[in-house]
Amino acid sequence: MAQPHDRRSVLAGLAGLAMAVHPAVAGAARRPVPRDPDLGPNVLILDPSMPAAAIQAKVDAIFARMERAHFTDERHAILFKPGRYAANVNVGFYTQVAGLGLLPGGVVIGGHVHCEADWAKGMALDNFWRGAENLELRPPDGKDRWAVSQAAPYRRIHLRGDLALDDGGWSSGGFMADCRIDGTIRSGTQQQWFTRTSAIRGWQGSNWNMMFMGVEGAPATSFPTPPYASLPTVPVIRDKPFLHVDADGEWGVFVPALRHLATGSGWDRGKPAGATIPLARFFIARPGMSARRINAALARGRHLLLTPGIYPLAEPIRVTRPGTVVLGLGLATLLAQDGSKAIAVADVPGVTIAGLLIDAGPVSSPVLVEIGPRGANRDHRADPTLIADLFFRVGGVTVGCAETCLEINSRHVLGDHLWIWRADHGDRATGRVHVGWDESIGNQGLVVNGDQVSMHGLFVEHFRRHNVIWNGERGRTWFFQNELPYDPPSQAAYRPGPRRGWAAYKVADGVRDHRAVGMGIYCNFTSDPEIVVDSAIEAPRAPGVVFEDVTTISLGGGKGTIAHIVNDVGAAATKGAIKQTLVRYPA
């Protein structure tokens, strides 16, 4: 197992390191700058004029609290203003580390921004809920590590070196987008990984499902040996908005423009296309604020910035105006109460919902997040809604119940990195273990009713019925990772009528156009290893309904059986033959 980077050696290696400052930074240093906004006690804003030792002490203190804080209510954002820094930033749970430049090169860190798994003896399977974005990293030893599993995005990073995605033990990631990696990425033990619109020098390693989309330098498709699926472009995408500080010290949120047939990063060739919304046009919410107060601000035309913390909501945050940006910092968490939705978005164009964790409450919510009301049918292709780095949790930290976590009714919605999770474990150290077939009840993860909806990096796990139901036409899923629920008590409790088990991914019988590429579906029926699921995927037998590069696995050496991959096609993943693959359906 690799050890954490040694802080003293990192700082010593920086002593003679010469780094050019971005021109915008030099200009900012010569002008009086406005005061920084008050983003609350859970946001650490760092300035390059601060002593390096003071910066290091602050980030170390946050990591010391968050390294093992698997199910805490603490949330943190560490924001680096434009300039250069000597720092070693180890990223723990519920911590977002971000630069505030317009380009990643606006914040240059001579050191590491990394995620290790030393707290779990190298096993990164539980390294969830954290993120790094919008930074240029210059590690003195030429290498860094991002050993994570789900809900740990690596965005807009320019790494001048190699990147390891594991720490010796198993890892179950992962998501990377809009990055430039000057060295080689080594996936190690990663079970699966999705990389889009980036540039990499090389990639080494594979296990079950590695997908690349619009990635310069990606390996060619070779599924299943090795299991690489590589597509040259992303048909349509808009990157996640981000905070930045301009040359005059003014704060804003940059909203990247829509990209078509995208390849490579959106910033590597100069100033990215898009527009800045001044921070003065945002309502800055604090933990504990009511939905009523937030909704009043949204109704006045404000955008919404949610600072790190927990927001109990007895009614949903309602987004009714086109182009509204709702952006969370430090995994700001919305807790649905009394069976409420957490967010409801009208059928309007150009909305962004990003950077949030959504927790179900103990009273079951029919839906936690609704994008468009049922029956929505407006054409939004020119300005689609984006949901990015949006994570859901049913159980684990508290008793949670939801019929459906995310329901998409609007057309042309873009999903970019979603983890929708019914908890399979809690935190025994704190007694927060709220899991169980009849305790934390989640039936569907994602239901798509709108047409022309696209998902990029979709992770949905452990729901009691279909994890994904897709009713809309011309849907697209680019990478899918799923574990079926661990805890059905018996086959009788886990079957929809005559069929055995619930397919993880269900495309409605009337759909005639659907495509999904790079799919991994796994079972681990620990409560009853004799359970059988007839098909991992159920879909209409139609020429326009296509699945490519699909893997099924019976984990734990064969705890349960997935009898077929798509409908009645594909061999059984079961004890003695735990892994099966299918290159294309229909053949």
C-alpha positions, -999 to 999 in steps of 0.1 A, spaced: 0 0 0 13 34 -9 19 58 20 6 94 20 29 119 5 52 133 31 44 169 37 79 180 47 95 164 16 69 181 -6 74 215 9 112 211 7 110 201 -29 91 234 -37 118 257 -24 134 262 -58 105 255 -80 98 284 -104 63 287 -116 48 312 -139 17 330 -126 -13 333 -149 -15 368 -164 -49 374 -148 -33 368 -114 -5 393 -120 -30 419 -130 -51 412 -99 -21 418 -76 -17 454 -88 -53 464 -82 -73 469 -50 -97 440 -47 -132 438 -33 -137 419 -1 -143 382 -3 -180 371 1 -191 356 33 -195 319 24 -198 307 60 -176 289 85 -174 257 64 -156 274 34 -119 280 37 -108 307 12 -70 307 7 -49 335 -7 -14 332 -22 -2 359 1 -8 337 31 23 319 46 26 284 32 29 269 67 -4 286 77 -22 272 46 -8 238 53 -19 238 89 -55 248 79 -59 221 52 -42 195 75 -67 203 102 -97 197 79 -82 164 67 -76 152 102 -114 157 109 -126 142 76 -102 113 68 -124 87 85 -157 107 87 -177 83 66 -212 94 79 -207 128 95 -228 159 91 -197 181 86 -191 196 51 -161 216 38 -150 235 8 -114 246 3 -111 274 -23 -78 286 -37 -78 321 -51 -57 326 -82 -20 324 -77 6 298 -68 9 277 -37 32 252 -20 8 227 -5 0 191 1 -38 187 2 -51 153 13 -88 152 5 -111 135 30 -148 128 31 -173 156 23 -145 179 12 -144 198 -21 -110 213 -32 -113 239 -60 -93 266 -77 -109 300 -84 -93 307 -117 -111 309 -150 -86 283 -163 -70 255 -143 -37 273 -147 -51 303 -127 -43 283 -95 -10 264 -96 -3 241 -67 33 229 -64 25 198 -45 -2 171 -44 -40 172 -42 -47 136 -36 -69 110 -21 -54 80 -2 -70 50 15 -46 46 44 -76 49 68 -89 16 53 -56 -2 48 -55 6 11 -91 -4 4 -107 26 -14 -141 10 -18 -157 35 6 -138 66 -5 -170 84 -15 -182 121 -14 -153 144 -22 -140 162 -52 -111 182 -68 -116 207 -96 -102 236 -116 -65 233 -106 -31 229 -121 -10 205 -101 28 203 -103 38 175 -79 76 176 -74 78 138 -77 58 139 -109 29 117 -97 -3 120 -77 -31 97 -65 -69 98 -67 -79 65 -50 -117 68 -49 -149 51 -56 -183 67 -64 -192 104 -60 -157 116 -61 -153 137 -93 -120 148 -107 -128 178 -130 -109 205 -148 -75 193 -135 -42 199 -153 -19 174 -138 18 177 -148 26 141 -140 12 106 -136 -20 97 -118 -28 65 -99 -64 56 -93 -59 31 -65 -40 26 -33 -33 -11 -35 -67 -25 -23 -99 -26 -43 -115 6 -56 -148 12 -73 -148 45 -92 -150 66 -109 -154 98 -129 -130 122 -147 -140 151 -170 -125 181 -187 -89 172 -176 -55 172 -190 -31 146 -176 4 151 -189 16 117 -177 1 82 -176 -30 72 -157 -27 38 -140 -61 24 -130 -47 -4 -108 -75 -21 -90 -103 1 -102 -132 -21 -111 -146 5 -136 -140 41 -146 -155 67 -169 -134 95 -185 -149 121 -209 -136 151 -229 -101 151 -216 -65 147 -229 -43 120 -215 -8 109 -224 -16 72 -217 -37 47 -198 -25 15 -182 -48 -11 -165 -83 -25 -166 -106 -48 -147 -143 -49 -157 -155 -17 -175 -134 12 -186 -151 38 -209 -136 68 -226 -156 94 -245 -141 123 -264 -107 116 -248 -75 124 -267 -50 97 -261 -75 71 -249 -70 34 -258 -90 21 -287 -121 0 -281 -111 -36 -274 -139 -49 -253 -139 -74 -236 -101 -81 -237 -91 -56 -223 -125 -41 -214 -121 -8 -231 -150 11 -248 -139 42 -265 -160 67 -285 -144 96 -304 -167 124 -293 -195 133 -269 -226 142 -290 -237 171 -267 -225 182 -233 -222 212 -211 -197 212 -183 -205 219 -147 -204 256 -137 -178 268 -112 -169 297 -90 -141 320 -101 -124 353 -92 -115 376 -121 -85 400 -125 -103 427 -106 -111 404 -76 -148 401 -86 -165 368 -78 -187 350 -102 -199 316 -115 -188 307 -149 -213 287 -169 -196 268 -198 -213 268 -232 -229 238 -248 -205 217 -268 -214 194 -297 -193 165 -309 -169 174 -281 -134 161 -277 -106 171 -254 -111 196 -226 -132 228 -230 -103 250 -218 -70 236 -232 -70 259 -262 -76 291 -244 -105 309 -228 -134 286 -226 -167 294 -243 -194 304 -219 -205 333 -196 -199 345 -161 -228 353 -138 -218 378 -111 -220 363 -76 -241 393 -66 -269 377 -86 -268 346 -64 -287 340 -32 -261 325 -8 -278 300 14 -266 288 48 -272 254 64 -306 252 81 -323 279 59 -358 270 50 -370 262 16 -395 290 18 -367 316 22 -347 300 -6 -377 299 -29 -385 335 -23 -351 344 -36 -354 322 -66 -388 337 -74 -371 372 -75 -347 359 -102 -317 350 -81 -295 320 -87 -287 298 -58 -254 290 -41 -257 265 -13 -228 267 12 -215 235 29 -238 219 55 -272 202 59 -305 217 47 -336 200 62 -365 207 37 -401 204 46 -410 215 10 -390 214 -22 -367 240 -36 -386 252 -66 -368 262 -98 -392 280 -121 -372 304 -142 -352 295 -173 -314 295 -170 -313 292 -132 -281 279 -117 -283 259 -84 -248 251 -73 -236 234 -41 -203 238 -24 -186 212 -3 -213 186 -10 -241 207 5 -268 182 15 -306 185 11 -325 163 36 -361 157 25 -386 158 54 -421 146 59 -422 129 25 -413 161 6 -394 164 -26 -360 181 -22 -360 199 -56 -387 204 -82 -378 220 -116 -404 234 -140 -403 225 -177 -380 254 -186 -347 255 -205 -311 259 -194 -314 251 -157 -283 237 -139 -285 216 -107 -250 207 -96 -228 197 -67 -254 184 -42 -260 154 -20 -297 145 -16 -307 125 15 -340 107 18 -358 112 52 -376 86 73 -410 94 58 -411 81 22 -409 106 -5 -426 96 -38 -398 115 -56 -367 133 -42 -357 153 -73 -381 160 -102 -369 176 -134 -400 188 -151 -435 179 -141 -451 147 -155 -464 154 -190 -436 179 -198 -430 180 -235 -413 213 -245 -383 212 -268 -351 222 -250 -325 209 -274 -310 244 -279 -306 250 -242 -309 217 -222 -310 214 -185 -279 200 -168 -277 179 -137 -240 173 -127 -223 158 -97 -257 150 -82 -257 123 -56 -285 106 -37 -286 85 -6 -314 64 8 -304 52 43 -269 47 58 -266 80 77 -302 80 88 -333 60 81 -343 70 45 -372 60 23 -381 70 -13 -401 55 -40 -380 71 -67 -349 92 -62 -347 111 -95 -375 115 -120 -368 132 -153 -399 143 -173 -384 171 -193 -369 165 -227 -332 169 -237 -318 167 -201 -281 161 -197 -269 140 -168 -232 143 -160 -220 121 -131 -248 108 -109 -245 83 -80 -280 72 -69 -274 49 -39 -296 29 -16 -272 23 13 -257 -12 18 -238 -2 49 -236 25 76 -211 35 102 -208 10 130 -183 32 149 -210 59 154 -240 36 154 -254 52 123 -262 19 105 -296 25 89 -298 -2 63 -321 -31 57 -347 -44 33 -376 -31 54 -358 -2 72 -344 21 45 -367 15 15 -359 27 -20 -377 12 -49 -363 29 -80 -332 50 -84 -339 67 -118 -370 70 -139 -367 88 -172 -400 98 -189 -386 126 -211 -374 121 -247 -337 126 -258 -323 124 -223 -285 116 -221 -266 102 -191 -228 105 -189 -214 84 -160 -245 69 -144 -240 50 -112 -272 35 -96 -271 9 -68 -290 -14 -45 -327 -5 -52 -354 -30 -44 -370 -30 -78 -356 -18 -112 -327 5 -105 -334 24 -138 -366 26 -157 -364 44 -191 -397 53 -207 -386 81 -230 -375 78 -266 -340 83 -280 -324 79 -246 -286 75 -243 -265 61 -214 -228 65 -218 -214 43 -190 -235 26 -164 -224 9 -131 -248 -10 -109 -249 -34 -80 -282 -51 -74 -294 -50 -37 -274 -72 -13 -303 -77 10 -334 -93 -5 -344 -119 21 -356 -145 -5 -365 -151 -41 -401 -147 -32 -395 -112 -19 -375 -103 -50 -395 -109 -81 -421 -89 -102 -446 -117 -108 -435 -147 -129 -400 -134 -136 -372 -140 -111 -356 -108 -98 -358 -73 -111 -336 -62 -140 -312 -35 -131 -319 -15 -163 -355 -16 -177 -364 0 -211 -401 3 -215 -418 -21 -240 -429 7 -263 -395 23 -268 -380 21 -303 -348 40 -300 -323 36 -271 -285 32 -269 -263 24 -239 -226 17 -240 -202 5 -213 -224 -12 -187 -214 -32 -156 -241 -49 -136 -232 -70 -105 -250 -91 -80 -240 -99 -44 -270 -115 -27 -255 -119 7 -288 -126 25 -298 -154 1 -271 -165 -24 -296 -187 -42 -315 -157 -57 -316 -156 -95 -322 -125 -117 -334 -136 -151 -320 -106 -170 -296 -78 -160 -313 -57 -187 -348 -59 -200 -356 -41 -232 -378 -42 -263 -366 -64 -292 -362 -36 -317 -334 -28 -341 -330 7 -326 -326 -5 -291 -289 -13 -287 -266 -22 -259 -228 -24 -263 -199 -36 -241 -219 -51 -212 -204 -70 -182 -222 -90 -156 -205 -104 -125 -216 -125 -95 -196 -110 -67 -183 -128 -36 -173 -158 -56 -209 -164 -68 -234 -150 -44 -264 -151 -66 -270 -156 -103 -276 -132 -132 -290 -157 -157 -288 -135 -189 -273 -102 -198 -300 -87 -221 -334 -104 -222 -326 -140 -229 -292 -134 -244 -259 -140 -227 -245 -167 -204 -252 -168 -167 -229 -151 -142 -229 -175 -113 -207 -196 -90 -180 -212 -111 -185 -187 -140 -188 -154 -122 -181 -130 -151 -199 -127 -184 -197 -102 -212 -217 -92 -243 -202 -71 -271 -235 -60 -287 -272 -66 -285 -288 -72 -309 -259 -90 -325 
